[in-house]
Each structure stands twice: as structure tokens, then as C-alpha cells.
Amino acid sequence: MDGDDQEMASLGAWEGDNLQSTALANAGIGADAGLPPETRFLSGVAKLVRRRKATQGADSDPIRPAIFLLASTSRVHNLGGVAKRAPMIDNGLEVLSGRLWSVNEGVVSGHYVELEELDDDGLFKLVADELKLGNVPAIIFDPRTIPVSVRYYQDGLRSPDTVELLSVTGANVNLDRIFKVIGQVHRKCLITPEAQVRAGKLWKDASKWWASEDAEDLVQLHLRVGLTTAFPTCTVRHEQTDVPGRLDLEIEECDPLDRSRVTRFAILELKVLRSFGSTGKGYPSQYVLDWVDSGVRQAATYRDERGAREAALCCFDMRRECTGEECFNHVRDLAKELVVVLRVWFIFASSAQYRDFTTEHR
């Protein structure tokens, strides 16, 4: 899947009440620390397949599907024989196709058994019926298609119609595509209190427009998961500390053979605009204006320092009134001068407020 179709696919891993709890339980180490296991799994396999395809000798690999399961090795032993260990699977030197793999969410090491010659239905039955693993997240890498396809089954192979196609040809990321993904995350997870999962409410008291003290962190987490799912061969780094300060989000992609060669597509500076804090303290209008101004300058500075292609200031407006892009009126000339793109998404304090707004603006 490429282009807009890839962006608009279900980004399932962040659609659930357990997003924050599973993320915090999966703190881990590295750029994907804090992401849900399913998100790390799909990104890890996508990067692994891309790396293997670029490796010398991959053309001689068997033209047979490979199945990756986010499952413990002991479950794969049920096929008979001993699963072989690949302690550095992430280097791309191991043959992938024609094998059933058990990996953890990091996809750094894994265990495999050779798959018998089975038709597609036989492969699904093998996992779902014989191994009783039809409910674990699974990815099928199919080298028989042109181009090769990578299918992600978040609900496992017992649900063959719940599938997403992952792009492993390398990302073509620009701000238009990024904004489409952010818009989808906003609509599904942020726009009203009802859209927000129980573990990640953005409001301390929505009836009073008191924003949660964790609002920035929760917005950032949702965007990291959504962007990682949409661009699985990329790394979405967060809270990167550099000389000018600490940037919010950076989207980059490594060369599949030389990880020191990095393309940095975009820097995203995130700002949550509030009328009131979590204790009811009001934020003066000048404070908000200064907050937006600083965001423009930060985005430009981080882009230049990191050598990224583009920069954007992404504001999430939780104030009492939805004024659209008026929050940028005082920085438009500055943003144009510094080449920073401006976008805002409003977060309503209630579904009633959302309905009234949409009715008035039809």
C-alpha cells in the first residue's frame, strides 16, 4: 500500500483503552521506548524485511511466505522439533521466508522453525488451529507478490479480514502526509472526551475547561503511535535533547544497509493551548501568544540543527472557544520567514460543544 491509502489504513495499535498502560509497561530502551508492543512489533518487522530485501544474497531466498508471531518461543515448539535461535535477526543477514518466526516486540532476536509446503489456508490453520495462536498479533511477509507484500493482523490469523498492508519499500514522508495522519489520530483519539481512552484523558475537568497536566505527553504519545504505524520503516523519535533544547518529535529513516545514513524528514513542535490548567489556574492571552511564538522559533531551530527537511508547529487548542487558525495571526510573517508550517487541531470539552460547532459551521 502506498500514498494516501497507506496513511488512511486503520492505525489499530493506538485504538484502545489500554494505550497508556501498555505503553508505560513497555518502557524499554531506545527510540521506540514507551510505544505499545504491537506498534513496536509491526515497525520492527517492516524494517527487518526492508533490510533483508536490500541485503546481498536475498535474491536467492525461498519464494515462500514467512509468518512472524508476537509470541513466546515455547508456543512455536509445539510444531515439533527444536526452534532455532537467531540472536541478531535485526541485521538482515538471516533468511526470513519459508519460516515461522516467534519474536518479541523489539524484533532484535527471534526463533524459527521451517514451514512445510502449505497453501495459504493451510498456513492460517497451522497457526490458528494447531498452534492455538490465532489471537496473537501476526505479520505475513509474502515474497511471491510484485512488489512483495507485508500484511499485519493485529487480531491474529483467526481474523483474516482484519488486515493492514505495510509499506516496506522506504517511506516518502512529507508534511502533507504527516498532517493527514495527525488528523486521523485527532478524529479517533483526541477530538472529544468520548474519543479519548480512559487511561489517557486530556481533561482534568472538562466541564470547567481544566486541561490535564499530562495533556502534552498524551498528545505526543498518540502521535508517536499513529505516525509509527503509518510510516513503519521510519523511526519517530521524541524528546531529543540537542544544543538548542529538547525537540518534541522527529521523523527519520535509516538506510537499510548503513544505519549511519539517516534521512530526517520532519521536525514537529507540539503545543497544547489552554484556557485553564489542571488546578483551574487561568492562562492569560499574552501567555498563549508567547507560547505559539516560541513554538515557531523552536521548530525552525531544531530543523536547522538536526538537518531535517521540514518543520511544523502543531498546536492542539483546548481553550474555551474554537477560533481556528487565529492563534497564528501574530506569527504568520515569522513562520514564513523561518519556513515553518502552521497547523492547529481543536479539542472540544464535550460532544455537545463539538455538535454545536459543527452545526454552526456547516
Buried (B, 14 or more C-beta within 10 A) or exposed (E): BEEEEBBBBBBBBBBBEEBBBBBEEBEBEEBBEBBBBBBBBBBBBBBBBBBBBBBEEBEEBBEBBBBBBBBBBEBBBEBEEEBEEBEEBBBBBBBBBBBBBBBBBBBBEBBBBBBEEEEEEEBBBBBBEEBEBBBBBBBBBBBEEEEBBBBBBBBBBBBBEBBBBBBBEBBEBEBEBBBBBBBBBBEBBBBBBEBBBEBBBBBBBBEEBBBBEBBBBBBBBBBBBBBBBBBBBBBBBBEBEEEBEEBBBBBBBBEBEEEEEEBBBBBBBBBBBBBBBBEEEEBEEEEBBEBBBBBBBBBBBBBBBBEBBBBBBBBBBBBEEBEEEEBBEEBEEBBEEBEBBBBBBBBBBBEEBBEEEEEEEE
